[in-house]
C-alpha cells in the first residue's frame, strides 16, 4: 500500500467502483418505476387483469436483466480503470525513476548527472531543480578541489625556498648571514600571512568573525588606511589621493573596515603602473556610506568582475606575478567582512587596460 503505483491503480479502481455503484443504484431505483409507467401507458396495462400478472413477470425479468447488465458493465469498467491506472502509473513513475537514479548518482559524487525533462510540467520542474542541484554541487566540489590545490601551491614556493636555504646552510654552501636569514624570515612571514588569511576566510564563511562594533566615521577610517599605504604608492610612482571631507558615520568594527580598505588600495597599487593614479572617495548615498577605490591600472574584463572575489582567483595578465602578488583571497575576505557589517563590496571596470573601481558599501548609522 505504500508504493505509489499501487495507490494510483487503487485510486482509479475506487473511482470506477464508486461510479459503477452510483450508476447501479440510480438505474435499479429508476428502471422499475419507469418500466411500470410504460406498462400502464401501453395497451397491455389497460387490458384484463391477467395481463397484470404478465406485466409483473416481465417486470421481474427486466429487473434481473438490468442487474446482470449492470454487474457486467461494472466489472468491465473496473477492469478498464485498473488497466488505464496501471498505464498512467507506469508513465508517471518512469520519470520519477530517472530522478531517483540521478539523485543516487549525485549522492555518490557524480555531479555531472542530468535528468531528461519529462513532458509533465510539474515533473519537468522537479527534474530542472535536480539538474540545478547537481550543477551547484559540481561547482562547489570544483572550487573545493581547486582551493586545496591552490593552498598547496601557495605553500610550496616559500617552503621550497626555506628548505633550499636551510639545506645550503647545513652543507656550508650558503653563509648563515643576516641576508640569508632575512630571506628565510620573509618566507616564514609569507606562510604566516597565508595561514592567517585562511583562518579569517574560514571565520567569515562560517559567520564566526568577531566584530567590535562602535560608532565611527568611515571617512576617517578610509583616510587612515590611505595614509598607511601612501609610502608604498609613492615607491611605485603612483599618485594616491583621498577625499574624505563628507562625514559618513557608521556602526562598525573600525579595524576590520580598515583591513578591507587597505586590501583594496593594496590591490590597486599592484594593478597600476608607474605614473598611474588611485583615488579614494568617501561619501554618503541614501542610507549607505560608500567608499570607492578607483585606479587607472590594468582593469578587468566583464567576466572577471565577480570572479575576482573567488578564492585564489587571479585575472589573466596581471602585472605582478611575482612574490608580491598577495595570497589571492584578500578580496574574498574583504567581501566577507563587508557582508558581516550588512554591506557589500562590488567591482566595476570599463574593460581591460582602462582601470577598475571597487566600492565598499556599509549602512549609515541611524
N, C-alpha and C positions, 0 to 999 in steps of 0.2 A: 504493500500500500504506500510505501514511502518513495517508490520510483515514479518519476514524472510520467513516463509512458503509460504506466498502469492507471494513474489518475486521469490522464487525458482520455484514454479509452473508456474508463468507467464513467467519466463525465458525459461523453457522447451517448453512451448506453443509457444512462439515467435520464438524459433529456428525451431520448427516443421512447423509453418506457413510460415516462410521465405523459408524453404526447399521446402514446397509444392508450394509456389508461383513461385520459380525458376523452379521447375520441370514443372509446368503448362505452363509457358511462353515458355520454351525450346521445350516441346512436341507440344504445339499449333503452334509454328512457323515452326518447322521442319516436323511435321506429314503431313500437306497438300502437302508440296513440295515433300516429299518422296512418298506420295500416287500418285501424278501426274506423277512422274518419273516412278513409277511401272506401271501405266496405259499406258503410252506411249510405254513402252517396251513390253507390253502384246499384244496379237492379238486383244484384244478389242480396244486398242488405235490405231491400224493400219487399222481398218475396215471402213465402210461407215460413213458418217457424223452423222448419227443417233446415232451411238454408243457414240459419244462425249457428247450428251445430257445425255445419261445414265451414262456416266462417271462423269459428273458434279453432277448429283443427288447422285450417290454413294459417291462422294467426300464430299458433304454436310452431308449425313448421317454418314459417317465415322468421320467427324469433330465433329458432335453432340455427337456421341458415345464416342469419346475420351474426350470431355469436361465433360460429365457426369461421366465417369470413374475417371477422374482426380479429380473432385469435391468430389466424394465419397471417393477416396483414401486420399485426403487432410483432409477430415473430420475424417476418421478413424485414420490417423496419428496424427492429433491434439488431438484427444481423448486419444490415446495411450500415447502421450507425456505428456498430463496433468496427466494421471494416474501414469505413472512412475515418473513424477516430484513430485507428492504428496507422493509416497512411499519414494523417495530419501530424500525429505524434512523431513518426519517423522523420518527416520533413522538418519538424521543429527541432528535434534532438540532433539532427546531423550537424547544423552549425554550432550547437551547444557543445557537441563532442569536439569540434575543431577548437573552440575557445578553451575547453578543458585541456586539450593536448598542448595548446600554446602556453597556457599558464604553467603547466608542468615543465615545459621546456625552459620558460623564463625562470622558474624557481630553481632549475638545475644549472642556470648560468648561461643558457643560450639565448642571449638578449636580442639577437637578430631575427628571432622567430616572428612571423607575422600571420595574422588571421585573415583569410579572404573574406571580404564583406558579403554577407548573405543578402537576399532580396528584401527580407523584412526590415523595416526601418529601425525598429527597436533593437533587433539583434545586430543590425549593421552599426548602430551607435555603440553597442557593447563591444563589438569587435574593434571599432576605432579606438575606444578607450584602452583596450588591451594592447593594441599596437602602440599607442602613445606611451603607455606604461613601460613597455619593452624598450622603446627608443630612449626614454628618460633614464632607465636603469643602465642601458648600454652607454650613454654619455657619462653617467656617474662612474661606472666602472672604468671607462677610458680615462677619465680625469684622475681616478684613484691610482691607476697603474702609472700614468704619466707623472703624477705627483711623487710616487716612490722613486721612479727613475730620475726625476729632476733633483730630488733631495740628495740621492746618491751621487749624482753628477756634481752638484754644488759642493758636496763634502769631499769629493775625490781630489779636486785640484789642490786645496790647502793641505790635505793630508799627504798628497804626493810630495808637495814642496817640503813639508815638515820632515817626512820620512827621508827624503833625499839629503837634506841639510844635516839632519842628525847622523845619518849613516856616514856622510862625508866627514863630519867632525870626529866620529868614532875612529874612522880609518886614518885620520890625520890629513885628509885631502883638503878640507876646509878648515880655516882657523876658527877657534872659538872666540871670536871678536864681538865687539858691540854691534857692528854692522850686521854680521850673520845672525846674532841673537835678535836683533831688531826685526829682521825679515821673518824669523820664526814667530816673534810676538805679533806681527801684523797678521800672519795666517791664523794664529790662535784667536785673535780678536775677530777675524772674519768668521771663524767657526762659531764663536760665542754669539756674534750678532745673528747668524743664521739660526742658531738654537733659540735665541730669544724671540726672533721673528716668528718661528714656527710655533713656539709656545703661545705667543699673543694671537696668532692666527687661529689656533685651536680654541682659545678662550672666546674670541669673537664669534667663531662659528657656533659654539655651544652656548652662547649667551652668558658666559661667566666672566665677562670683562668687568673688572672693578672700576667704578667711576666715583670720584669725589666731586659731587655736584655743588656748585656755588654760582652766584650771580657775577658774571664777568663781562667785560666789553670785548667782543670778538675783534674789533678793530685793533685794540691794544695787543691782544694775543697775536694777531697777524703781524703787527709791527715788530714785536719782539722776535718772532720766528724769522722774519726777513733779515733783521739785523744780525742774527746768528749765522745766516747763510751768506751775508754780504762779502766777507773775505774770500769765500770760495768762488763767488761770482766774479769778483774783481780779478782773482788769479786766472780765471777762464777768459778774461777780456770781455765781460758782459756788462750791460747796463741794467741794474736792478732798482726798480722804483716801487714805492708803496704809497697808496692813498688810503689812509685810514681816518680821514677827517670826520666822516659821519659815524656817530656812535651807534653801536649795534649790540645792545645788552642781551645776553643770553644766559640761561641757566645750564651750565655745562661744566665738564672737567677741563680746566684750562690746559693742563699738561697734555691730555690726550688730544685736544684740538691743536695744540702747538705741534704735536707729533704729526698730525695729518698735514698741516700746512708746511712743515719742514720737509716732509716727504715729497709734496707736490713741487715745492721750489727746488729741491734737490734734483728731481726728475727733469724739471725744466732746464736746469743748468747743464745736465748731462746731454740733453737733447738739442742744445743751442750752441752753434759755433761761435768763434771769436767775432766780436763786433755786433753780436745779436742783442736782443732786448727782452727783459722779463718785467712785466707789470703786474703788481698785486693790488687789487682794489677791493675794499670792503664797503658794503652799503646795505641798506635795509630795503626790502622789496615785499610789500604786503605784510604778511605775518611772519616772514622769514628774514634771517640775516644771511647775506651772501658774501662769499669771498671768492674772487676769480683770480686765477694764476694764468696769465696769458704770455706765451713766448713766441718768438719768431724762428723757432727751430725746425726740426725735421718733419713735424706734422704727423698726421695719422690718416690712414685710409678709412673710408666709411665702415668697412667690415671690422676694423680694429677698435672702434670706439667703445664697444662693450667688452671685447676680448682682453683689452689691456688690464681689466680688473680681475681676470682669471689668475689663478696661482701659477707663477713661474712663466707666464706668457710674456714674450718679448716680440714686438712687431719687427718684421724683417727690415734689414738695412739700418739698424741703429748705429749711431756714431760711436758708441763706447762699448765695443765687445770685450774689452779687457777686464782687469780686476776691479775697475771702478764702476761696474755695471749694476751693483746692488744685488740684493737677494732675490729679486723677482717677485716678491709677494707684498711689497710696500703698498701698492695701490689696493690690493685686496684687503689689507689691514686698515688702510685709510677709509675705505668704504664701510667696513665693518664698524669702525669707531663712529663714523658719522651716523650710521643707522642706529647704533646704540643710543644716540642722542635724539633720535626721532627725525634725523635729517638724511642727507644723501650726498654722494659725490658723483658728478657726471663729467663726461668729456665731450668736447666738440672740436672739430677741425675742418677747415675748408679743403683739405687734401694734403697729399704728400708734398713736403717741402714748403708748406705755407703756414707753419706754426700750429699750435694747439692751445686750447683753453680748457682748464679744469675748474669746475665750480663746486664749492662746498656750500651746502645749504643747511642751516640749523634754525629751528623755530626761535623767534624772538621771545624774550621773557615777557610775561604778562605783567 
